[in-house]
Amino acid sequence: MIKCNLSTILGSRRMTRTKLLRESGISLTSLKPFYDDTWKGIRRETLDALCKALDCEVGDLICFEESKQETNGT
């Protein structure tokens, strides 16, 4: 399963979503699915803005984790 670590990154940096919105220039509508990890797709411009604002790499923000279903073969 591919997941977004945005809420974890913000928490570890003690950064609010409001501050990230100001620094990234993206809308709350675009940010919320990443924060809640309910996103279905991502625009390159959005990913670029998040990585610049957070000074991180794409791999820090989005990662792959095997789910229990995948490891059980179901």
C-alpha positions in Angstrom: 0.0 0.0 0.0 1.3 3.4 -0.9 0.7 5.9 1.9 1.4 9.6 2.6 3.3 10.6 5.7 2.2 14.2 5.7 0.5 14.3 9.1 3.5 12.5 10.7 5.9 15.0 9.1 3.9 17.9 10.2 3.6 16.5 13.8 7.3 15.8 14.1 8.0 19.4 13.0 5.2 20.9 15.0 4.0 22.6 11.9 0.3 23.4 11.4 -1.6 22.7 8.2 -2.3 26.5 8.1 1.4 27.2 8.0 2.0 24.6 5.3 -0.8 26.1 3.2 0.8 29.5 3.4 4.3 28.2 2.6 3.2 25.8 -0.2 0.6 28.0 -1.8 -1.7 25.0 -2.3 -5.4 24.9 -1.3 -6.9 23.2 1.7 -9.0 21.1 -0.7 -5.7 19.8 -2.2 -4.0 19.3 1.1 -6.7 17.6 3.1 -6.6 14.2 1.3 -2.8 14.0 1.8 -3.1 14.9 5.4 -5.9 12.3 6.0 -4.1 9.8 3.7 -7.2 9.3 1.7 -5.7 10.6 -1.6 -6.4 8.8 -4.9 -3.8 10.7 -7.1 -1.4 13.5 -7.0 -0.6 16.3 -9.3 3.1 16.9 -10.0 2.7 20.6 -9.1 1.2 19.7 -5.7 3.9 17.2 -4.9 6.5 19.7 -5.9 5.0 22.5 -3.7 4.7 20.2 -0.7 8.3 19.0 -1.0 9.6 22.5 -1.4 7.6 23.8 1.6 8.7 20.9 3.8 12.2 20.7 2.4 11.9 17.0 1.9 12.2 14.4 -0.8 9.3 12.6 -2.4 10.3 9.4 -0.7 10.0 11.1 2.7 6.4 12.2 1.9 5.1 9.1 0.1 6.2 5.5 0.9 5.3 1.9 0.2 4.2 -0.4 3.0 3.2 -3.9 2.6 -0.3 -4.5 4.0 -1.2 -7.7 5.9 -3.4 -8.8 3.0 -0.5 -8.5 0.6 1.8 -10.5 2.8 -0.8 -13.3 3.4 -1.3 -13.6 -0.4 -5.0 -12.6 -0.3 
